[in-house]
Amino acid sequence: MTGPDPDDLTARARIRDAALLHFGEHGFERATIRGIAETAGVSSGLVRHHFGSKQALREACDAHLVKLISRLNDQVRADPAPADVNYVAAARAAIGPYQRYLARALAEGGAAPLFDAMVRMSEPWLADADKSRDHTPDVDRTTRAAVITAMALSVTVLHQHLSRVTGVEMFSPEGDLLLARALIDIYSHPMLSLEEAASIRAALDRVRSASPQADRESTPPRIKEHRDD
């Protein structure tokens, strides 16, 4: 794995990391510039000098996590099956200090830049996988990438339940190994045959065509884009 980012040795990085801590503990609304400044060991004025506002500071936090995940994704793309690296463990090491921030932000509807970046990173993986399919996907690639991203990030939000059910602390080396093995098993063994999937899709089509609103709703309703402010 690559070494630390040189930018992380600056006062700006200390402020950002303090903000990640405060946003994770208190939520965005309750976190204060003053508290973040005290944790970072700087003045409130310096926080505003570097970031201008609390919203801009949150955007910097999200951009930092995007950078970390992007670097890891690039490494996995370059060598998807290394002999001596558990990429689940590598991902936890990269974002481990920010787990609370990420879980809280996701639960509050934030971290949109990270979610969107992970969707974009997932699409090339799906494009590669689609080349070996013998039928056209039923759902567009972006939607599938978004669902995969939501499933992956849910581990961060629901890790306490996973730990309770499995009896293994998921944010530990043992948990890394268990999660990696579980993911390998899930992704390598389809739960539905092609025939079963076709039958279920046909049933969905029948349900939709029988709906009184089917004629009026030829396309799914669109959700207004969420702005992280």
Secondary structure as UniProt FT lines:
FT   HELIX           6..9
FT   HELIX           11..30
FT   HELIX           33..40
FT   HELIX           44..51
FT   HELIX           54..78
FT   HELIX           87..95
FT   HELIX           96..98
FT   HELIX           99..107
FT   TURN            108..109
FT   HELIX           112..130
FT   TURN            131..132
FT   HELIX           141..157
FT   HELIX           159..166
FT   HELIX           173..188
FT   HELIX           194..210
FT   TURN            212..216
//
